[in-house]
Amino acid sequence: CEVTIGERITARRPELRIVTMTNEEISSDSLPVRGYDRCEVLDYWLSTTVGPQNEALYYIVSPKDVVVARPRDEDDHVTWLINHELY
């Protein structure tokens, strides 16, 4: 989505959304991309590769940043619970 400021259209912070084949959203995160307010949809690229431990790695590429994403695992969940003091 875009927000109009005067006559200039400013982009909102990009998000990565994970959906099922039935279009059910199972995860979404805002991406920490510098200069996103000056980017357009076609400025972003998504690439994938397999990491050293056979895990999927996804690269979200913008003109100023590269964000690396990977599937969450149990360790990520435990870390999140500890950080939010939900134990």
HUZI-V735843 format. One line per field, one symbol per residue. ss: DSSP state (~ for helix, > for strand, _ for the rest). A space follows every 10 residues. Layout:
ss=???
This chain:
ss=_>>>>__>>> >___>>>>>_ ____>>>>>> _____~~~__ ~~~_>>>>>> _____>>>>> >____>>>>> ___~~~~~~~ ~~~____
